[in-house]
Amino acid sequence: MKVAVKRVSPPSDDKRWKLVDVTMRRNGYSAHALIETLHVVQNSFGYLDGRAMRYVARSLRIPLSRVYGVATFYHLFSLEPTGEHTCVVCTGTACYIKGAPDLIDAVEDQYDVSIGGTTADGRLSLLSARCLGACGLAPAVVVDGEIRGRQTSEALLQEIGEATCNSTT
């Protein structure tokens, strides 16, 4: 016997919610669709806000605490709008020992941004991750979705500079 699922209305009339709804419907509004659904929300809206997390929790019939736990555990999810470009520095043990703090300091100094923050002009967000799973490439960073291994401060600053100078805005 099939159980009817009561549909939850999206938070707004924004057409991007249809993409989120399609993802949840394709997975039968099952809790196992949580990560995929959060990815769709973030890809559609740029970040996960409280309104979006509440909607996903109600739609998938799971506690908001579980949604929030997943959203805060994985470094690829952001609870705040990020900059046009992102730099994620791995702070796992291998990366930390091989120089991650120096990378963070260099970016903070060069771009006047704190870890977890975005520059005043909204062009760059500096984030950290517990582990990127690239310990053999330590210290590792992800710049605009591309992993870079064995980074030096100079190379990272050059990479970010090229990314921000070549952007279309």
Secondary structure, DSSP 8 states (H G I E B T S, - for coil): ----------SSS-THHHHHHHHHHHTTT-GGGHHHHHHHHHHHHSS--HHHHHHHHHHHT--HHHHHHHHHHSTT--SS---SEEEEEE-SHHHHHTTHHHHHHHHHHHHT--TTEE-TTSSEEEEEES--S-GGG-S-EEETTEEE-S--HHHHHHHHHHHHHSS--
